[in-house]
C-alpha cells in the first residue's frame, strides 16, 4: 500500500500516506484494530491481485474466511 511521494522517487509507506492518516476509507481503523492483513508475495505482479484467479484463491479468499 506504499506509493510514490510527490518527487516520484521516494516510496512512502502506507502509514505516511494521507489516505491512511485521514482514515479516508477505514484503512487506519482496520490496521489499528488488527483486522488488516498485508501480504507481499514475490513474483506476483500488482494486477494479479484482481485478475489472476489462482492468486485470488490462494492469497485473498483465505483472508476473508472466518
TORKOL-4160 file (C-alpha; in steps of 0.2 Angstrom, whole numbers, padded with zeros to 4 digits, m for minus):
66
<pt num="1" X="0000" Y="0000" Z="0000"/>
<pt num="2" X="0015" Y="0011" Z="m0001"/>
<pt num="3" X="0015" Y="0024" Z="m0015"/>
<pt num="4" X="0027" Y="0037" Z="m0023"/>
<pt num="5" X="0030" Y="0053" Z="m0014"/>
<pt num="6" X="0027" Y="0069" Z="m0024"/>
<pt num="7" X="0045" Y="0068" Z="m0030"/>
<pt num="8" X="0041" Y="0051" Z="m0039"/>
<pt num="9" X="0057" Y="0044" Z="m0032"/>
<pt num="10" X="0053" Y="0040" Z="m0014"/>
<pt num="11" X="0041" Y="0027" Z="m0009"/>
<pt num="12" X="0031" Y="0032" Z="0006"/>
<pt num="13" X="0024" Y="0018" Z="0017"/>
<pt num="14" X="0006" Y="0016" Z="0019"/>
<pt num="15" X="0006" Y="0024" Z="0037"/>
<pt num="16" X="0013" Y="0040" Z="0030"/>
<pt num="17" X="0000" Y="0042" Z="0016"/>
<pt num="18" X="m0013" Y="0055" Z="0018"/>
<pt num="19" X="m0027" Y="0042" Z="0014"/>
<pt num="20" X="m0021" Y="0032" Z="0029"/>
<pt num="21" X="m0018" Y="0047" Z="0041"/>
<pt num="22" X="m0036" Y="0054" Z="0037"/>
<pt num="23" X="m0043" Y="0037" Z="0038"/>
<pt num="24" X="m0052" Y="0041" Z="0021"/>
<pt num="25" X="m0059" Y="0024" Z="0019"/>
<pt num="26" X="m0056" Y="0015" Z="0035"/>
<pt num="27" X="m0039" Y="0008" Z="0032"/>
<pt num="28" X="m0031" Y="0015" Z="0048"/>
<pt num="29" X="m0046" Y="0009" Z="0058"/>
<pt num="30" X="m0043" Y="m0009" Z="0051"/>
<pt num="31" X="m0025" Y="m0008" Z="0054"/>
<pt num="32" X="m0026" Y="m0001" Z="0072"/>
<pt num="33" X="m0039" Y="m0015" Z="0076"/>
<pt num="34" X="m0028" Y="m0028" Z="0070"/>
<pt num="35" X="m0040" Y="m0033" Z="0056"/>
<pt num="36" X="m0029" Y="m0028" Z="0041"/>
<pt num="37" X="m0018" Y="m0042" Z="0033"/>
<pt num="38" X="m0005" Y="m0036" Z="0021"/>
<pt num="39" X="0005" Y="m0048" Z="0010"/>
<pt num="40" X="0020" Y="m0046" Z="m0001"/>
<pt num="41" X="0022" Y="m0061" Z="m0012"/>
<pt num="42" X="0037" Y="m0062" Z="m0023"/>
<pt num="43" X="0034" Y="m0064" Z="m0041"/>
<pt num="44" X="0016" Y="m0059" Z="m0040"/>
<pt num="45" X="0013" Y="m0043" Z="m0050"/>
<pt num="46" X="0001" Y="m0029" Z="m0045"/>
<pt num="47" X="m0013" Y="m0033" Z="m0057"/>
<pt num="48" X="m0013" Y="m0051" Z="m0052"/>
<pt num="49" X="m0022" Y="m0047" Z="m0036"/>
<pt num="50" X="m0038" Y="m0043" Z="m0045"/>
<pt num="51" X="m0036" Y="m0053" Z="m0062"/>
<pt num="52" X="m0027" Y="m0070" Z="m0058"/>
<pt num="53" X="m0040" Y="m0082" Z="m0051"/>
<pt num="54" X="m0026" Y="m0093" Z="m0044"/>
<pt num="55" X="m0018" Y="m0078" Z="m0034"/>
<pt num="56" X="m0036" Y="m0073" Z="m0028"/>
<pt num="57" X="m0040" Y="m0091" Z="m0022"/>
<pt num="58" X="m0023" Y="m0094" Z="m0014"/>
<pt num="59" X="m0020" Y="m0077" Z="m0005"/>
<pt num="60" X="m0036" Y="m0067" Z="m0004"/>
<pt num="61" X="m0050" Y="m0079" Z="m0001"/>
<pt num="62" X="m0042" Y="m0087" Z="0014"/>
<pt num="63" X="m0041" Y="m0070" Z="0022"/>
<pt num="64" X="m0059" Y="m0067" Z="0020"/>
<pt num="65" X="m0064" Y="m0083" Z="0028"/>
<pt num="66" X="m0069" Y="m0083" Z="0046"/>
